[in-house]
Amino acid sequence: MKQIYLGLAIHNHQPLGNFPWVFEEAYYQAYLPMVEALERHPGIRISMHYSGCLVDWLEQAHPDFFRKLAMLVGRGQVEVMSGAYYEPILPSIPDADKLGQIAKMNDFIIQRFALKPAGVWLAERVWEPHLAKSLAEAGIEWTLVDDIAFRAVGLDDDDLFGYYITEEEGLPTKVFPISKRLRYSIPWHDVERVIGYLREQASENVRMAILGDDGEKFGVWPKTYEHCWVKRWVDRFFVELEDNQDWLRVVPLGEFACQFRPYGRIYLPCASYDEMLEWSLPASKSWEFTDLKHRLEAESRTDITRYLYSGLWRNFLVKYPEINRMHKKMLRVHHKVYQARALRETNCGLEELWKAQCNCPYWHGVFGGIYLADIRASTYSHLIEAEAKADKAIHQKRSWLEWQKVDFDNDGFEELIIDSTASSLYISPSEGGSIFEWDVHPHSYNLMSTLARRPEAYHRVLTEPALENKAEGGHVVPSIHDSITVKDESVSRFLSYDRYLKSSLIDHFFDFGIKLEDFAANYYEELGDFVGQPYEISVKKKGDGAVLLLTRNATVEQNAEAVPFEVKKAIHLSARQEKLQVSYQLRNLSSSPIQAVFGSEWNFNLLGGGHNEQAYYQVPGLVLDDSHLDSRGELLDVDKVVLSNRHLGIKLELTTSSRIKLWRFPVESISNSEGGIERIYQASCLILLLPIDLPAGGVAKLDFIWAVGSLPTTR
């Protein structure tokens, strides 16, 4: 009799830093309903994975959940899969952290379920060949990789119904191919259609069809709660599986691997699910590749599509320099933490480092990722807390300050990093002498965790609506990979792309007629040759602090002619105070007068999106029409402005030596989300403006201080 095995591996995860209500909603819409469905259907036996981020929340918010799950484990219905505890992209973190995070998850599973895990879930299913060694060293026997990787090395459809052995340096790991066909069918297609496909694949030989996918697709993704639980798709599917056990056997993957032999040996390329690989491409290439693939699929050109393979997860570090800098910060903190552990033999921030390795802000796909300001902020907070603990063990001083010139982000140019008791400052001399990170240690917060506005493939829906994808025929509910919707019809008016990263201490020269709206929308001309250009830098020790001097001799356009001009900017830092004292000296090096408007640009992320009532501006002696941090406007004749967030307990005060004009506006990217394309807050941009009218050899000065203070928190 023909038969087939079915392996269901369900992965459940919420990112660290996500809102508590999101966890709660996902619990009631997906996690709890699935466990209760398994209780109703004892014949269904599957593999389940819960990330440590979700485990920690469930232990606190719903401790009964794991007792229910333990009962399912006890009666052989659920095999609990391991994974790196805080759900990092395994190839992106050092080997010691790979082994440590997997060991932490293994310990939890053993203690909670009296079960030694054999399988591991790979975060975002990112595979690289060297992982075979790390998994074997961690005591892991098997994992799952998307079938696109197996097809890329020449396997046919019939070769994808079992597992293979791969190895690195002779250390083996079993790998199961995840069926894209099932991933796109469950729970989107009619139950009868899914069962019909499985019946077609039944054979006299031992075969297993494998689904590995997110648990959130069963209730959290748009329209799926009603589909899966109100209209009972999952229960109807489980009933069909139970009623057809004479030929369709549902077993955990680990059990199958123990009972049956592998198909053979295999070596897989770097991989993930094919959507992830597409998202990692540059925006224009991502659209072209996806569009080409869909057209070929519509023409049933499987002879070509089987060989279409493009993209690499690591390219997110190129596509988004902000991701790369966060990643390199993580590696830097890793080295500090392990240095501190060698000295003190204590934790020294290890747990916080691991939390900061959670994958969610290190990529961007159909929605979320690096675009979520709160997730970025949370990751940086864990990194800063880990670094502070390590530094305390390393320095053992009440007050200290040190600096280092190093190619921090591996772009071929040196950055300057200044660390002290109070704060850390990261400066890029090659990118306009700008500041791209300012960590305030007492608050464990990076004030400059920002993101530039840039093209995305899904922006084509706004500029070329006819290209919008439509759900394929036969789908009960469109998959999030199939449809792109527009949540806010006005967003196309705000589609603007930045010319440079939204760092701070950026030096502009404008024509006198420039308006705030023009600058915010990038409809302006730069008169100076300073933005994004290299500055000379020097650092001198001064008392318990340091003075940084950044200098560039370039040009400013006057009457269609580029004339020589010099910008000098000094930053005074204290080892014990969260304060930047900035002094500009602007010198006309030409033999003729120069007239322009100088602007010093600063971008801060104090989580001011969505008209957050906790995040606001204050101007002494002035009542603002709109004080939210995502408001915009022009302030005239001011010498003090305060940015605050009561929830964070942070206030950031700007004090100028003379009264100035100041612009403020929100940096809002156009991003896809679960609800559709909408504006998402990334930072609050402030421009300090100084009109200059300098004779030959004339000098203008601008002095101001950014100081960080504390507020009573509302947490």
C-alpha positions as CSV (number, residue, x, y, z in Angstrom):
1,M,0.0,0.0,0.0
2,K,1.3,3.5,-0.8
3,Q,1.9,5.7,2.2
4,I,3.6,8.9,3.2
5,Y,4.9,10.4,6.4
6,L,4.2,14.1,7.2
7,G,6.5,16.1,9.4
8,L,5.1,19.3,10.9
9,A,7.7,21.6,12.5
10,I,6.2,24.8,14.0
11,H,8.4,27.7,15.1
12,N,7.0,30.3,17.5
13,H,8.8,33.6,18.2
14,Q,8.3,37.2,19.3
15,P,11.2,39.7,19.1
16,L,12.7,41.2,22.2
17,G,11.5,44.7,22.6
18,N,8.1,44.0,21.1
19,F,5.1,45.5,22.8
20,P,3.5,43.4,25.6
21,W,0.1,43.6,23.9
22,V,1.7,42.0,20.8
23,F,2.8,39.1,22.8
24,E,-0.6,38.8,24.5
25,E,-2.4,39.0,21.2
26,A,-0.2,36.3,19.6
27,Y,-0.7,34.1,22.7
28,Y,-4.5,34.1,22.4
29,Q,-4.6,34.1,18.6
30,A,-2.0,31.5,17.8
31,Y,0.1,29.9,20.6
32,L,-2.7,28.8,22.9
33,P,-5.2,27.8,20.1
34,M,-2.6,25.4,18.6
35,V,-1.8,23.7,21.9
36,E,-5.6,23.3,22.6
37,A,-6.1,21.9,19.1
38,L,-3.4,19.3,19.7
39,E,-5.2,18.4,23.0
40,R,-8.4,17.8,20.9
41,H,-6.5,15.7,18.4
42,P,-4.3,13.1,20.1
43,G,-3.4,11.5,16.8
44,I,-1.4,14.5,15.7
45,R,2.3,14.3,16.6
46,I,4.5,17.3,15.6
47,S,7.8,19.1,16.4
48,M,7.5,22.5,18.1
49,H,10.0,25.3,18.8
50,Y,9.6,28.3,21.1
51,S,12.3,31.0,21.1
52,G,13.8,32.0,24.4
53,C,12.4,35.5,23.9
54,L,8.9,34.0,23.9
55,V,9.7,31.4,26.6
56,D,10.7,34.1,29.0
57,W,7.5,36.0,28.4
58,L,5.3,32.9,28.6
59,E,6.9,31.8,31.9
60,Q,6.0,35.2,33.4
61,A,2.6,35.9,31.8
62,H,1.1,32.4,31.3
63,P,3.0,29.8,33.4
64,D,0.2,27.3,32.8
65,F,1.1,27.2,29.1
66,F,4.2,25.1,29.5
67,R,2.3,22.7,31.9
68,K,-0.2,22.1,29.1
69,L,2.7,21.6,26.6
70,A,4.5,19.3,29.0
71,M,1.4,17.0,29.0
72,L,1.5,16.8,25.2
73,V,5.2,16.0,25.4
74,G,4.6,13.4,28.0
75,R,2.0,11.6,25.8
76,G,4.4,11.7,22.8
77,Q,2.5,14.3,20.8
78,V,5.0,17.0,20.8
79,E,8.8,16.9,20.2
80,V,10.3,20.1,21.5
81,M,13.0,21.5,19.2
82,S,16.0,23.4,20.5
83,G,17.6,26.5,19.0
84,A,19.8,29.4,19.9
85,Y,18.0,30.8,22.9
86,Y,17.5,34.4,21.8
87,E,16.9,33.5,18.2
88,P,20.0,35.0,16.5
89,I,21.0,34.4,12.9
90,L,23.5,31.7,13.8
91,P,26.1,32.4,11.0
92,S,26.2,36.1,12.2
93,I,27.4,35.5,15.7
94,P,30.7,34.1,17.1
95,D,31.0,30.3,17.6
96,A,31.2,30.7,21.4
97,D,27.8,32.4,21.4
98,K,26.3,29.8,19.1
99,L,27.3,27.0,21.5
100,G,26.3,29.0,24.6
101,Q,22.9,30.0,23.3
102,I,22.0,26.5,22.1
103,A,23.2,25.1,25.5
104,K,20.9,27.5,27.3
105,M,17.9,26.4,25.3
106,N,18.9,22.7,25.7
107,D,19.0,23.2,29.5
108,F,15.6,24.8,29.5
109,I,14.0,21.9,27.5
110,I,15.7,19.3,29.7
111,Q,14.5,21.0,32.9
112,R,11.0,21.8,31.7
113,F,10.2,18.7,29.7
114,A,12.7,16.0,30.9
115,L,13.6,15.7,27.2
116,K,17.0,15.9,25.6
117,P,16.5,17.8,22.3
118,A,17.9,16.4,19.1
119,G,16.7,18.9,16.6
120,V,17.3,22.6,16.2
121,W,15.4,25.4,14.6
122,L,17.5,27.9,12.6
123,A,16.4,31.5,13.0
124,E,14.9,32.7,9.7
125,R,16.2,29.3,8.4
126,V,19.5,30.9,7.5
127,W,22.0,28.2,6.7
128,E,25.7,28.3,5.9
129,P,27.9,25.2,5.4
130,H,30.1,25.8,8.5
131,L,27.0,25.4,10.8
132,A,27.2,21.7,10.5
133,K,30.3,21.7,12.8
134,S,28.8,24.1,15.3
135,L,25.5,22.1,15.5
136,A,27.4,18.8,16.0
137,E,29.6,20.3,18.7
138,A,26.4,21.5,20.4
139,G,25.1,17.9,20.5
140,I,22.4,18.6,17.8
141,E,21.6,15.8,15.4
142,W,19.3,17.4,12.9
143,T,17.8,20.7,11.5
144,L,15.7,22.0,8.7
145,V,16.7,24.0,5.6
146,D,14.4,25.2,2.8
147,D,14.2,23.1,-0.2
148,I,15.5,25.9,-2.5
149,A,19.0,25.0,-1.2
150,F,18.6,21.4,-2.1
151,R,17.3,22.3,-5.6
152,A,20.3,24.6,-6.1
153,V,22.6,21.6,-6.0
154,G,20.6,19.7,-8.6
155,L,18.0,17.7,-6.6
156,D,14.6,17.0,-8.2
157,D,11.2,17.1,-6.5
158,D,11.3,13.4,-5.8
159,D,14.6,13.8,-4.0
160,L,13.0,16.0,-1.3
161,F,11.0,13.6,0.7
162,G,13.6,12.6,3.3
163,Y,16.7,13.8,5.0
164,Y,20.3,14.0,4.1
165,I,23.6,14.0,5.9
166,T,26.0,17.0,5.6
167,E,29.2,17.6,7.5
168,E,32.0,20.1,8.2
169,E,35.4,18.8,9.1
170,G,33.9,15.4,9.5
171,L,31.3,16.5,12.0
172,P,27.8,15.4,10.7
173,T,24.4,16.9,10.8
174,K,21.1,15.6,9.4
175,V,19.2,18.2,7.3
176,F,15.5,18.0,6.3
177,P,14.3,19.9,3.2
178,I,11.3,22.2,4.0
179,S,8.7,22.0,1.3
180,K,7.9,25.3,-0.2
181,R,4.8,23.7,-1.7
182,L,3.5,22.9,1.7
183,R,4.6,26.2,3.1
184,Y,2.5,28.0,0.6
185,S,-0.5,25.5,1.0
186,I,-0.8,25.3,4.7
187,P,-3.1,26.9,5.9
188,W,-3.8,28.9,2.7
189,H,-5.4,26.2,0.5
190,D,-8.5,24.1,1.1
191,V,-7.9,21.2,3.4
192,E,-9.0,18.8,0.7
193,R,-6.4,20.2,-1.7
194,V,-3.6,19.7,0.8
195,I,-4.6,16.2,1.5
196,G,-4.9,15.5,-2.2
197,Y,-1.4,16.7,-2.8
198,L,-0.1,14.4,0.0
199,R,-2.0,11.5,-1.5
200,E,-0.4,12.1,-4.9
201,Q,3.1,11.9,-3.2
202,A,2.4,8.7,-1.3
203,S,4.7,5.8,-2.4
204,E,5.6,2.2,-1.8
205,N,9.0,3.7,-0.6
206,V,9.6,5.5,2.7
207,R,8.9,9.2,2.1
208,M,8.3,12.2,4.3
209,A,6.8,15.6,3.3
210,I,8.1,18.3,5.6
211,L,6.5,21.6,6.6
212,G,8.6,24.0,8.7
213,D,7.1,27.4,9.2
214,D,6.0,30.1,11.7
215,G,3.4,29.4,14.3
216,E,2.1,33.0,13.8
217,K,0.7,32.1,10.4
218,F,-1.9,30.1,12.3
219,G,-3.7,33.1,13.8
220,V,-1.5,36.2,13.9
221,W,-0.9,37.0,10.2
222,P,-3.6,39.1,8.6
223,K,-7.0,37.4,8.4
224,T,-5.6,34.0,9.6
225,Y,-7.3,33.9,13.0
226,E,-10.8,33.8,11.5
227,H,-9.6,31.4,8.9
228,C,-7.7,29.0,11.2
229,W,-9.8,29.1,14.3
230,V,-13.2,30.7,13.7
231,K,-13.7,28.8,10.5
232,R,-11.7,25.9,12.0
233,W,-9.2,25.2,9.2
234,V,-6.7,23.7,11.6
235,D,-9.3,21.4,13.2
236,R,-10.5,20.2,9.8
237,F,-7.0,19.6,8.7
238,F,-6.2,17.6,11.9
239,V,-9.4,15.6,11.5
240,E,-8.4,14.6,8.0
241,L,-4.9,13.7,9.1
242,E,-6.3,11.4,11.9
243,D,-8.9,9.9,9.5
244,N,-6.3,8.9,6.9
245,Q,-3.7,7.4,9.2
246,D,-3.8,4.1,7.2
247,W,-1.7,5.9,4.5
248,L,-0.8,9.3,6.0
249,R,1.3,9.1,9.2
250,V,2.1,12.3,11.1
251,V,5.3,11.9,13.1
252,P,7.9,14.2,14.7
253,L,11.0,14.7,12.6
254,G,13.4,13.4,15.2
255,E,11.4,10.1,15.3
256,F,11.6,9.8,11.6
257,A,15.4,10.4,11.6
258,C,15.9,7.7,14.2
259,Q,13.8,5.1,12.3
260,F,14.9,5.6,8.7
261,R,18.1,6.0,6.8
262,P,19.1,9.2,5.1
263,Y,18.8,9.7,1.3
264,G,22.6,10.3,1.2
265,R,25.3,12.9,1.7
266,I,24.8,16.5,0.6
267,Y,26.6,19.9,0.7
268,L,24.2,22.8,0.7
269,P,25.0,26.4,-0.3
270,C,24.3,29.5,1.9
271,A,20.5,29.6,2.1
272,S,17.3,30.7,3.7
273,Y,13.7,30.8,2.5
274,D,13.7,32.2,-1.0
275,E,11.8,35.3,0.0
276,M,14.5,36.2,2.5
277,L,17.1,35.8,-0.3
278,E,15.1,38.1,-2.5
279,W,14.7,40.7,0.2
280,S,18.5,40.8,0.7
281,L,19.0,42.0,-2.9
282,P,19.2,45.7,-3.7
283,A,15.7,47.1,-4.0
284,S,15.6,47.4,-7.8
285,K,17.2,43.9,-8.3
286,S,14.8,42.4,-5.7
287,W,11.8,43.6,-7.7
288,E,13.3,42.5,-11.0
289,F,14.2,39.0,-9.7
290,T,10.8,38.5,-8.0
291,D,8.9,39.8,-11.0
292,L,10.9,37.5,-13.4
293,K,10.3,34.5,-11.1
294,H,6.6,35.1,-10.9
295,R,6.3,35.5,-14.7
296,L,8.1,32.3,-15.3
297,E,6.0,30.5,-12.7
298,A,2.9,31.8,-14.4
299,E,4.2,30.2,-17.6
300,S,4.9,27.0,-15.8
301,R,8.6,27.3,-16.7
302,T,9.9,25.0,-14.0
303,D,12.8,24.0,-16.2
304,I,14.1,27.6,-15.6
305,T,12.7,28.5,-12.1
306,R,14.3,25.4,-10.5
307,Y,17.7,27.1,-11.2
308,L,16.7,30.6,-10.1
309,Y,18.7,31.2,-6.9
310,S,19.8,34.7,-5.8
311,G,20.6,36.6,-2.7
312,L,22.5,36.1,0.5
313,W,21.4,37.0,4.1
314,R,24.7,38.7,4.8
315,N,23.9,41.2,2.1
316,F,21.6,43.0,4.6
317,L,24.8,44.2,6.1
318,V,25.6,46.0,2.8
319,K,22.0,47.0,1.9
320,Y,21.5,48.7,5.3
321,P,24.7,50.3,6.8
322,E,22.7,50.8,10.0
323,I,22.4,47.0,10.3
324,N,26.1,46.6,9.7
325,R,27.0,49.1,12.4
326,M,24.7,47.4,14.9
327,H,26.2,44.0,14.0
328,K,29.8,45.3,14.4
329,K,28.8,46.9,17.7
330,M,27.6,43.4,18.7
331,L,30.9,41.9,17.8
332,R,32.8,44.6,19.6
333,V,30.8,44.0,22.7
334,H,31.3,40.3,22.4
335,H,35.0,40.7,22.6
336,K,34.7,43.0,25.6
337,V,32.4,40.6,27.4
338,Y,34.7,37.6,26.9
339,Q,37.7,39.7,27.9
340,A,35.9,40.6,31.1
341,R,34.9,36.9,31.7
342,A,38.6,35.9,31.4
343,L,39.5,38.5,34.0
344,R,36.7,38.0,36.5
345,E,35.1,34.7,35.7
346,T,31.6,36.1,36.1
347,N,28.7,36.8,33.7
348,C,30.0,40.3,32.8
349,G,27.1,41.1,30.5
350,L,26.9,37.7,28.6
351,E,23.2,37.4,28.9
352,E,22.6,41.0,27.7
353,L,24.9,40.3,24.8
354,W,22.9,37.2,23.8
355,K,19.7,39.2,24.0
356,A,21.2,41.8,21.6
357,Q,21.8,39.0,19.1
358,C,18.1,38.4,18.5
359,N,17.8,38.5,14.7
360,C,14.8,40.7,14.3
361,P,16.5,44.2,13.8
362,Y,19.2,42.7,11.6
363,W,17.2,42.5,8.4
364,H,14.1,43.8,6.7
365,G,11.7,41.8,4.6
366,V,8.0,42.0,3.9
367,F,7.7,44.2,7.0
368,G,9.3,45.0,10.4
369,G,13.0,44.3,11.1
370,I,15.4,47.3,11.1
371,Y,12.5,49.6,10.3
372,L,11.0,49.2,13.8
373,A,12.5,52.0,15.9
374,D,11.6,50.4,19.2
375,I,13.2,47.0,18.3
376,R,16.4,48.8,17.3
377,A,16.4,50.8,20.5
378,S,15.9,47.6,22.6
379,T,18.8,45.8,20.8
380,Y,21.1,48.8,21.4
381,S,20.0,48.9,25.1
382,H,21.0,45.3,25.6
383,L,24.4,46.0,23.9
384,I,25.1,49.0,26.0
385,E,24.2,47.3,29.2
386,A,26.4,44.3,28.3
387,E,29.2,46.7,27.4
388,A,28.9,48.6,30.7
389,K,29.1,45.4,32.7
390,A,32.1,44.3,30.8
391,D,33.8,47.7,31.1
392,K,33.2,47.7,34.8
393,A,35.0,44.4,35.2
394,I,37.9,45.5,32.8
395,H,38.5,49.0,34.1
396,Q,37.6,48.8,37.8
397,K,37.7,52.6,38.0
398,R,35.1,55.2,39.0
399,S,36.0,57.4,36.1
400,W,37.8,56.6,32.8
401,L,38.0,57.6,29.2
402,E,39.8,56.1,26.2
403,W,39.6,56.3,22.4
404,Q,40.5,54.1,19.5
405,K,40.9,54.7,15.7
406,V,39.7,51.6,14.0
407,D,37.8,50.5,10.9
408,F,34.8,49.7,13.0
409,D,32.3,48.9,10.3
410,N,34.8,47.3,7.8
411,D,34.3,49.8,5.0
412,G,38.0,50.5,4.4
413,F,37.9,53.8,6.4
414,E,38.8,54.4,10.1
415,E,36.2,55.5,12.6
416,L,36.9,57.1,16.0
417,I,35.3,55.5,19.0
418,I,35.5,57.2,22.4
419,D,34.4,55.2,25.4
420,S,34.1,56.6,28.9
421,T,32.3,56.0,32.2
422,A,29.4,58.2,31.1
423,S,29.0,57.6,27.4
424,S,30.4,56.3,24.1
425,L,30.7,58.3,20.9
426,Y,31.2,56.8,17.4
427,I,32.4,59.2,14.8
428,S,33.0,58.7,11.0
429,P,35.6,61.2,9.7
430,S,35.1,59.9,6.2
431,E,31.3,60.6,6.2
432,G,31.4,64.3,6.9
433,G,32.9,64.0,10.3
434,S,29.5,62.8,11.5
435,I,28.4,61.1,14.8
436,F,26.5,57.9,14.2
437,E,26.2,56.6,17.7
438,W,25.9,58.2,21.1
439,D,25.4,55.8,24.0
440,V,24.5,57.2,27.4
441,H,25.4,54.5,29.9
442,P,23.2,55.5,32.9
443,H,20.2,55.0,30.6
444,S,21.6,52.1,28.5
445,Y,20.4,54.0,25.4
446,N,21.7,54.9,22.0
447,L,20.3,58.4,21.2
448,M,21.2,58.0,17.6
449,S,19.7,54.7,16.6
450,T,18.3,56.1,13.4
451,L,17.5,54.8,9.9
452,A,17.8,56.7,6.6
453,R,14.9,56.7,4.1
454,R,15.7,54.5,1.1
455,P,14.0,52.7,-1.8
456,E,12.4,49.4,-1.2
457,A,11.0,47.0,-3.8
458,Y,7.5,47.3,-2.5
459,H,7.6,51.1,-3.2
460,R,6.8,50.1,-6.8
461,V,3.2,49.5,-5.7
462,L,3.0,53.3,-4.9
463,T,4.8,54.5,-8.1
464,E,3.4,51.8,-10.5
465,P,0.1,50.5,-9.0
466,A,-0.5,48.2,-11.9
467,L,2.4,46.1,-10.7
468,E,0.7,45.2,-7.4
469,N,0.8,41.5,-6.8
470,K,-2.5,39.6,-6.6
471,A,-3.2,36.5,-4.6
472,E,-3.0,33.3,-6.7
473,G,-6.1,31.4,-7.7
474,G,-7.0,28.7,-5.3
475,H,-5.8,30.5,-2.1
476,V,-8.4,30.7,0.6
477,V,-6.5,33.6,2.2
478,P,-3.6,35.4,0.5
479,S,-0.3,34.8,2.1
480,I,1.7,37.8,3.4
481,H,4.2,36.9,0.7
482,D,1.5,37.2,-2.0
483,S,-0.1,40.5,-1.4
484,I,1.0,44.1,-0.8
485,T,-1.6,46.6,0.4
486,V,-1.6,50.3,1.1
487,K,-2.8,51.2,4.6
488,D,-2.4,54.9,4.2
489,E,-3.4,56.3,0.8
490,S,-1.5,59.5,1.4
491,V,1.9,57.9,1.9
492,S,3.0,58.4,-1.7
493,R,3.2,62.2,-0.9
494,F,5.9,61.4,1.7
495,L,8.0,59.1,-0.5
496,S,11.5,60.6,-0.2
497,Y,14.9,59.1,-0.1
498,D,17.9,60.4,1.9
499,R,21.2,61.2,0.2
500,Y,23.2,60.2,3.3
501,L,22.8,58.3,6.5
502,K,20.8,60.1,9.2
503,S,23.7,60.6,11.5
504,S,24.4,63.8,13.4
505,L,26.9,66.7,13.3
506,I,26.3,67.0,9.6
507,D,27.3,70.3,8.0
508,H,25.1,72.0,5.4
509,F,25.3,75.2,3.4
510,F,22.0,76.4,1.9
511,D,20.7,79.2,-0.2
512,F,18.8,81.9,1.8
513,G,15.5,80.9,0.2
514,I,15.5,77.3,1.5
515,K,12.4,76.2,3.4
516,L,11.9,73.5,5.9
517,E,9.6,71.5,3.7
518,D,12.2,71.5,0.9
519,F,14.9,70.1,3.2
520,A,12.7,67.5,4.8
521,A,11.6,66.2,1.3
522,N,15.2,66.4,-0.1
523,Y,14.1,69.0,-2.7
524,Y,17.1,71.4,-2.2
525,E,20.6,72.0,-3.4
526,E,23.7,71.7,-1.2
527,L,26.0,74.8,-1.7
528,G,28.8,73.3,0.3
529,D,31.1,70.3,-0.3
530,F,31.0,68.9,3.2
531,V,28.2,66.4,3.6
532,G,29.5,62.9,3.3
533,Q,33.0,64.1,2.6
534,P,36.2,63.3,4.6
535,Y,37.3,65.4,7.5
536,E,40.7,65.4,9.3
537,I,40.4,64.4,12.9
538,S,42.6,64.7,16.0
539,V,41.9,63.9,19.7
540,K,43.6,65.5,22.8
541,K,43.2,64.6,26.4
542,K,41.9,67.4,28.5
543,G,41.4,66.9,32.3
544,D,39.1,64.0,32.8
545,G,37.8,64.3,29.3
546,A,38.9,64.9,25.7
547,V,38.6,67.4,22.8
548,L,38.0,66.2,19.3
549,L,38.8,68.5,16.4
550,L,37.3,67.8,13.0
551,T,38.5,70.0,10.0
552,R,37.7,70.2,6.3
553,N,38.9,72.7,3.7
554,A,36.5,72.5,0.8
555,T,34.2,74.9,-1.1
556,V,31.0,76.8,-0.9
557,E,29.2,77.8,-4.1
558,Q,28.8,81.5,-4.6
559,N,27.3,82.9,-7.8
560,A,27.8,79.6,-9.7
561,E,31.4,79.5,-8.5
562,A,33.0,77.2,-5.9
563,V,35.0,79.3,-3.5
564,P,37.3,77.9,-0.7
565,F,35.9,77.6,2.8
566,E,36.9,75.9,6.0
567,V,34.8,74.2,8.7
568,K,36.3,73.4,12.1
569,K,34.2,71.7,14.7
570,A,35.3,70.8,18.1
571,I,33.6,68.4,20.5
572,H,34.4,68.5,24.2
573,L,33.6,65.4,26.2
574,S,33.7,64.6,29.9
575,A,34.3,61.1,31.3
576,R,31.6,61.6,33.9
577,Q,28.9,63.6,32.2
578,E,26.5,62.7,29.4
579,K,27.2,65.9,27.5
580,L,28.5,67.1,24.2
581,Q,29.9,70.6,24.0
582,V,30.2,71.6,20.3
583,S,32.0,74.6,18.9
584,Y,31.9,75.5,15.2
585,Q,34.3,77.9,13.5
586,L,33.4,78.7,9.9
587,R,36.1,80.6,7.9
588,N,35.9,82.2,4.5
589,L,39.2,81.3,2.8
590,S,38.3,83.2,-0.4
591,S,39.1,86.8,-1.4
592,S,35.4,87.7,-1.9
593,P,32.4,87.8,0.5
594,I,30.3,84.7,1.1
595,Q,26.6,84.6,1.9
596,A,24.8,81.5,2.8
597,V,22.8,79.7,5.6
598,F,24.8,77.2,7.6
599,G,23.0,74.3,9.1
600,S,24.1,71.7,11.7
601,E,21.9,68.6,11.4
602,W,21.2,66.3,14.3
603,N,19.0,63.2,14.3
604,F,17.8,61.5,17.5
605,N,15.6,58.5,18.2
606,L,13.6,58.9,21.4
607,L,10.8,56.7,20.2
608,G,8.6,59.6,19.2
609,G,6.5,57.9,16.6
610,G,2.7,57.7,16.4
611,H,2.2,60.9,18.3
612,N,3.5,59.3,21.4
613,E,2.2,61.3,24.3
614,Q,5.3,60.3,26.4
615,A,7.7,61.9,23.8
616,Y,7.6,65.6,23.4
617,Y,9.5,68.9,22.8
618,Q,9.7,71.8,25.3
619,V,10.8,75.3,24.5
620,P,11.1,77.6,27.6
621,G,8.7,80.6,27.3
622,L,6.9,79.1,24.3
623,V,3.8,77.0,23.9
624,L,4.1,74.8,20.8
625,D,1.1,74.1,18.6
626,D,2.2,70.5,18.5
627,S,4.9,69.3,21.0
628,H,5.1,65.7,19.9
629,L,8.5,64.4,18.8
630,D,7.0,63.6,15.4
631,S,5.8,67.1,14.9
632,R,7.4,69.6,12.5
633,G,7.9,73.3,12.6
634,E,10.3,76.3,12.6
635,L,11.4,77.9,15.8
636,L,12.8,81.5,15.7
637,D,15.1,83.2,18.2
638,V,15.5,80.3,20.6
639,D,18.5,79.3,22.8
640,K,17.1,76.2,24.5
641,V,15.1,73.2,23.3
642,V,14.3,70.0,25.2
643,L,13.5,66.6,23.8
644,S,12.0,64.2,26.4
645,N,10.5,60.7,26.7
646,R,8.9,60.0,30.1
647,H,8.7,56.3,29.4
648,L,12.5,56.1,28.8
649,G,13.2,58.6,31.6
650,I,15.4,60.6,29.3
651,K,15.5,64.3,28.5
652,L,17.9,65.8,26.0
653,E,18.5,69.5,26.3
654,L,20.0,71.7,23.6
655,T,21.5,75.0,24.8
656,T,23.0,77.5,22.4
657,S,25.3,80.4,23.2
658,S,23.3,82.8,21.1
659,R,19.7,82.7,19.8
660,I,19.2,80.8,16.6
661,K,16.6,79.5,14.2
662,L,15.8,75.8,14.5
663,W,13.9,73.4,12.2
664,R,12.4,70.2,13.5
665,F,10.6,67.4,11.6
666,P,10.2,63.6,11.8
667,V,12.2,61.3,9.6
668,E,9.5,58.9,8.5
669,S,10.2,56.0,6.1
670,I,7.5,54.4,3.9
671,S,7.5,50.8,5.1
672,N,5.3,47.8,4.7
673,S,3.7,46.3,7.8
674,E,1.1,43.6,8.7
675,G,-1.6,46.2,8.0
676,G,-0.1,47.5,4.7
677,I,2.3,50.2,3.5
678,E,2.4,53.2,5.9
679,R,4.7,55.9,7.4
680,I,6.9,54.7,10.2
681,Y,8.9,57.1,12.5
682,Q,12.7,56.6,12.5
683,A,14.0,59.8,14.1
684,S,13.5,63.4,15.0
685,C,15.6,65.7,12.9
686,L,16.8,69.1,14.1
687,I,18.7,71.6,12.1
688,L,20.4,74.5,13.9
689,L,20.5,77.4,11.4
690,L,23.0,80.2,11.2
691,P,22.9,82.9,8.5
692,I,26.5,83.9,7.5
693,D,27.6,87.0,5.6
694,L,31.4,86.7,5.8
695,P,33.9,89.1,4.2
696,A,37.2,87.7,2.8
697,G,38.9,85.9,5.6
698,G,35.8,86.4,7.9
699,V,34.9,83.9,10.6
700,A,31.5,82.9,12.1
701,K,31.0,80.8,15.2
702,L,28.3,78.6,16.6
703,D,28.5,77.1,20.1
704,F,26.0,74.8,21.7
705,I,25.7,72.0,24.2
706,W,23.7,68.7,24.2
707,A,23.2,67.5,27.7
708,V,21.3,64.4,28.9
709,G,19.2,64.4,32.0
710,S,16.8,62.1,33.8
711,L,13.1,62.1,34.2
712,P,10.9,60.0,36.5
713,T,9.9,57.0,34.3
714,T,6.3,55.9,33.6
715,R,7.3,52.3,33.2
